Amino acid sequence: MKAKATYIAFDANAVQDEVNSNLHTFRQLQEWQKNHPDRFNFVNMHEIEFSSQHDDLLETTTKSRFLGHMAEAENLLVIASPVTDTESHILNWQISRCVNRFHLPVIIAYAGLSELDEESIEKFWTWLPNKPRKYIGLDSARMAHIPLTRDKLERALSTFSVSEQFYPWNSTTIF
């Protein structure tokens, strides 16, 4: 049985800089999917061509491709880490579209952590992109917070689904 489709949002700087971004975490997720295709199905895993002869069309083309992938997804995975560009326009745009247009349940995975507790969201607040911070402040999006471990991620991705209408309790659910 194929796993539910998941859209991944991570800082756009990753395209340029593997060390100071979440690209290394994204590559780890690709490896998990390669080794466990029945457990992980990331719909935006193929390499997106970011070079263009028409730079003025690049953002429009990229966003159009992202929207197509979002429409296929059952949930949204947001990678949070100390190197996340929390103010990234494209990252926050992706999160906003997934939540407001496609109504996807959000799973925020904290890279490098093996467990979370009730104080974790406040403790790692600076890791969160601006949109999830706003949603937490307003309690306006249902988000599950998990440490980024393979087992926790697999469990969260198989639990939360837009088609099954199964969402986290609120914006600060520790899962």
C-alpha positions in Angstrom: 0.0 0.0 0.0 1.4 3.4 -0.9 1.8 6.0 1.8 -0.3 9.2 1.8 1.2 12.0 -0.3 3.0 14.7 1.7 4.0 18.2 0.6 7.3 19.4 2.1 8.0 23.1 2.8 11.5 24.1 3.7 13.5 27.3 3.3 14.1 28.3 -0.3 17.8 29.1 0.4 18.3 25.4 0.4 18.5 25.5 -3.4 21.7 27.5 -3.1 23.3 26.4 0.2 23.2 22.9 1.6 25.2 23.8 4.8 23.3 26.8 6.0 19.8 25.6 5.1 17.5 22.6 5.5 18.6 21.0 2.2 20.6 18.3 4.0 17.4 17.4 6.0 15.4 17.3 2.7 18.0 14.9 1.2 17.6 12.7 4.3 13.9 12.6 3.6 14.6 11.6 0.0 16.7 8.8 1.3 13.9 7.6 3.6 11.5 7.6 0.7 13.9 5.7 -1.5 14.4 3.0 1.2 10.8 2.9 2.4 8.4 3.9 -0.5 5.5 2.2 1.2 5.9 4.5 4.2 6.9 7.9 2.7 5.4 9.6 -0.4 6.7 13.1 -0.8 5.0 14.7 -3.8 7.5 17.4 -4.4 10.7 15.3 -4.3 11.8 15.7 -7.9 14.3 18.3 -8.6 12.8 21.6 -9.7 14.7 23.4 -12.4 15.3 26.9 -11.0 17.3 28.2 -13.9 15.3 30.1 -16.5 16.0 32.1 -19.6 13.2 34.3 -18.4 14.0 35.3 -14.8 10.9 37.4 -14.7 8.8 34.2 -15.1 10.8 32.1 -12.7 8.7 32.9 -9.5 5.4 32.5 -11.4 6.5 29.1 -12.9 7.8 27.8 -9.6 4.7 28.8 -7.7 2.5 27.2 -10.3 4.5 23.9 -9.9 4.3 24.1 -6.1 0.5 24.6 -6.3 0.2 21.5 -8.5 2.1 19.4 -5.9 0.1 20.9 -3.0 -3.2 19.8 -4.7 -1.9 16.2 -4.6 -1.0 16.2 -0.9 -2.8 14.9 2.1 -0.7 16.8 4.6 2.1 19.4 4.9 5.5 18.8 6.4 7.4 21.9 7.6 11.0 21.4 8.4 12.1 23.6 11.4 15.7 23.9 12.5 18.2 26.5 13.7 19.1 27.4 10.1 15.6 27.8 8.8 15.1 31.1 7.1 12.0 32.0 9.0 11.3 35.1 6.9 11.6 33.3 3.6 8.9 34.7 1.3 8.5 31.5 -0.7 8.5 29.2 2.4 5.8 31.3 4.2 3.8 31.5 0.9 3.9 27.7 0.6 2.7 27.2 4.2 -0.1 29.8 3.7 -1.3 28.2 0.5 -1.3 24.7 2.0 -3.3 25.8 5.0 -5.7 28.4 3.5 -6.3 27.0 0.0 -5.8 23.3 0.4 -6.7 23.0 4.1 -3.9 20.5 4.7 -3.1 19.4 8.3 0.4 20.7 9.2 3.2 18.7 10.7 6.1 20.7 11.9 9.2 18.5 12.3 12.1 19.8 14.4 15.3 18.6 12.8 18.0 17.4 15.2 15.6 16.7 18.1 14.7 13.2 19.4 11.8 14.3 21.6 9.5 17.3 22.3 7.5 18.3 25.4 5.0 21.0 26.3 7.7 23.7 26.5 9.3 22.8 23.2 7.3 25.1 21.0 8.3 28.1 23.1 11.9 26.9 23.5 12.3 26.5 19.7 10.1 29.4 18.7 13.0 31.0 16.7 13.1 27.9 14.5 9.6 28.4 13.2 8.8 30.2 10.0 6.7 33.4 10.4 3.4 31.8 9.2 3.3 29.0 11.8 4.1 31.6 14.5 1.1 33.6 13.3 -1.1 30.6 13.3 0.0 29.6 16.8 -0.7 33.1 18.0 -4.2 33.0 16.6 -4.7 29.3 17.1 -5.9 29.4 13.5 -4.3 26.3 11.9 -4.1 22.7 13.2 -0.5 21.7 13.6 1.2 18.7 15.1 4.8 19.3 16.4 7.2 16.3 16.2 10.9 15.7 16.6 12.2 14.7 13.1 12.8 11.0 13.6 11.8 8.4 11.1 9.3 6.7 13.4 7.6 9.9 14.6 7.4 11.2 11.1 6.0 8.0 9.7 3.3 7.9 12.4 2.3 11.6 12.0 2.1 11.4 8.2 0.0 8.3 8.3 -2.3 9.8 10.9 -3.1 13.4 9.7 -5.0 13.6 6.4 -7.1 16.2 4.6 -9.2 13.5 2.7 -9.9 11.7 6.0 -10.5 15.0 7.8 -8.2 14.0 10.6 -6.3 17.0 12.0 -4.2 17.8 15.1 -6.3 19.2 18.0 -5.0 22.8 17.7 -1.9 24.8 16.6 0.3 23.5 19.4 -0.4 19.7 19.5 2.7 17.8 20.5 2.5 14.4 18.7 
